[in-house]
Amino acid sequence: MLLFSVLTGVFCGFAAITIKWLIHFVKVNLTGWLPADSGSVLLFVYPMVGVLLTILFLRLFVRDDISHGVTKVLYAISRKESRLKAHNMYTSMVATSLTIGLGGSVGAEGPIVMTGSAIGSNIGQFFRVDARTITLLLGAGASGAIAGAFGAPLAGLIFTLEVLMLDLTMSAVVPLLLSTVCAVSVTYLFVGSSIIFPERYILDFSVYNIPFYVVLGIACGAASLYFTWASISIEGYFRKQKSWIVRFLVGGVLLGLLIMLFPSLYGEGYEAIGKLLSLKNNVLFEHTLYYGLRDNTWALLLIPLLIILFKVPAMACTFGAGGVGGIFAPSLFIGGMVGFFVSTSINVLFGTTLPVGNFTLVGMGGVLAGVMHAPLTGIFLIAEITGGYQLFIPLMLVSVLSYITVFSQNRHSLYTLRLAQSGDLITHHKDKAAITIMSLDEVVERDFVPVLYDASFGELVKAVAKSKRNIFPVIDQNRSLKGVVLLDDIRHIMFESSNYDVVKVSDLMVLPPEQIVYGNSMEEVFSKFEGSGAWNLPVVDELGVYVGFVSRSRILSIYREKLVDLSNE
């Protein structure tokens, strides 16, 4: 297991380096020569070309949906015994490089997590280890991917525990630690150990600024709520469009227009945040038609606000049009802009001297904590990518306030919301996790003998003789369930042969207190048993065709097995 974790971490380190290098290579060669003091129509064209190339790559070569990588990793843990397809080890790298390098307004970290998780999962599958070990290797891959991408081993570990919701046990932590150390070592070896946002951007924390950090925390929570609502709403519109061509044209045109108006939306946005930390505020006006307003104080307040408002639509249009990426970088970008906007606004309106760089960095952690419901990840990630812990107190305050603000309205993060709605989400609660990983197929029993609705009592008696069960589903010629006959209800007349041809099955059947529809989540199944008080319930498909029965004893037996598996360390 430990060797597998080391291998996973090493490969994840190389994967993180490769994705980041490909994105940087494409972007620099396409935009590095554009003049900063004027706009360019290429900023409209590039994102559409990138999304189109991504679509063609997926449709012609991959033929699988690889978007929203973290959500798919969570689904694999819940429903596929943590097994990811082999192509996930490289397809996200190619698709993300095309999308982001050419301007798609999304992040690379989600695909990096998908790639790392697939590496860990496939190493486990190759060596034929059990499902629990595959899950740990998948988690090790996710940890290594985040650690390698940011050079932040602690953040990688905490991300897996908080977002992928693996249990905090020694058997889980040790493989994750090994993977993150190996991934970061590979990154340092080939890229160097330079900090993304060095300490020179940070001023000493002042306790007198705490009230302003409270304002920032609430603002980050509000921005996180907007992020989630707008993302789900806009992507929901695109999912309703049946034609990929329509999705591409609508999303591509809107994306191109937004990036041409606000070039800071191009790609991940880390470069813009870095320049803001260096007090190079001109970055907000570079490559725009309003470059001449760069020295206008009110424009310096308006442009960040507009960028905050339009970043989510730009991200959602990238996804909706067919691009591949993640929400990690957009949440950090919006958080940085929120911190910059709040601190600059207070300084301008009230004549204060708040440290804009500090607020920008703390805002990044705040929105990340709110969007992902991961306050510890937000705290430790910003601390590690700045190379110090001077901002630890404001990071804790802002991240917690943002998380509380969001959690009061949304119980689930953007990653987990859709899975929670479909009953496919595993949580840290072992009882709920056991229910989640159960499937209806495991508990459906199909050895019941059905009888026809218009059959005679004599035919029913013959069915009783052949069956080992005391319940008999009643069906019509199309196998649609009409009711059930209980052995206890007919036991007293079974040997009265005079009734064999006179009495019909339809006269003896009763309606079941509840029906389970094939496709119901196990939470719904448990709820139906609790509400009906029944010991056995029939299962039908969406058309009402009989499938089998589920018994309370069978469910409890499988539930206990799953609970024991989850509790084993």
ZITAHU-V205018 format. One record per pair of residues at least 24 apart in sequence whose C-alpha atoms are under 7 Angstrom apart, sorted by the first residue. I is the first residue (numbers start at 1). GAP is how many residues later the second one is. Records with the same first field share a line. If there is no record, write none. Layout:
I=GAP  GAP
This chain:
2=173
5=132  135  170  173  174
6=172  173  176
8=111  112  132  133  171
9=132  135  170  171  173  174
10=172  173  176
12=104  129  132  133  136  171
13=131  132  135  170  171  173  174
14=172
16=96  129  132  133
17=132  170
19=74  78
22=75
23=74  77  78
24=77
26=75  76
27=74  75
35=252
36=250  251
37=249  250  251  254
38=249  250  251  253
39=248  249  250
40=247
41=219
43=213  216  217
44=212  213  215  216
45=211
46=56  57
47=55  56  57  209
48=204  208
50=48  49  52
51=48  270  271  272
53=45
54=41  44  45  269
55=267  268
66=26
67=257  258
68=42  257  258
69=41  42  44  45
70=40  43  44  345
71=344  345
73=41
74=90
75=349
77=58
78=346  347  348  358  359
79=358
81=50
82=39  52  53  56
83=38
84=34  37  38
85=33
86=32  36
88=26  27  30
89=26  29  30
90=25
95=229
96=228  229
99=224  225
100=167  168
101=166
103=163  164
104=162  163  214
105=160  161  162  163  209  210  213
106=161  162  209  219  220  221  223  224
107=161  218  219  220  221  222  223
108=217  218
109=37  217  219  220
110=215  216  217  218
111=214  215
112=33
113=29  32  33
116=25  26  28  29
117=24  25
136=36
139=37
140=35  36  39
141=38
143=33  36  37
144=35  36  39
147=33  36  37
148=35  36  39
150=235
151=33  36
152=229  232  233
153=27  28  31
154=226
155=222  225  226
156=24
158=218  219
159=218
162=212
163=211
165=262  263
167=261
171=398
195=190  191  192
196=189  190
197=77  188  189
198=188  189
199=187  188  189
201=76  77  156
202=155  156
203=152  155
204=186
205=185  186
213=181  185
214=184
216=123  126  147  182
217=149  181  182  184  185
218=183  184  187
220=115  118  143  146  147  182
221=146  149  181  182  184  185
223=144
224=143  146  147  182
225=181
227=85
228=143  186
230=82
231=81  82  85
234=82
235=81  85
238=82
247=73  74
248=73  74
251=66  67  69  70
252=65  69
254=63
255=59  62  63
258=56
261=27
262=45
263=24  25
265=46
268=61  62
269=64
270=63
273=60  63
277=80
301=40  44
304=33  37
305=36
308=26  29
331=36  37  40
332=32  33  35  36
333=31
335=28  29  30  31  32
336=24  25  27  28
338=25
339=24
362=32  33
365=30  34
366=32  33  36
367=35
369=30  33  34
370=32  33  36
371=42  43
372=41  42  43
373=30  40
375=24  25  28
423=98  100
430=133  136
431=132
434=125  128  129
435=87  88  124
436=86
438=84
439=83
440=82
443=107  111  112
444=104  105  106
445=103  104  105
446=102  103
448=24
449=24
450=24  25
451=24
452=24
453=52  53
454=50  51  52
455=49  50
456=44  45  47  48  49
457=42  43  44  46  47  48
458=42  43
461=33
479=66  67
480=64  65  66
481=63  64  65
483=26  27  28  29
484=25  26  27  28
485=24  25
515=24
516=24
517=24  25
518=24
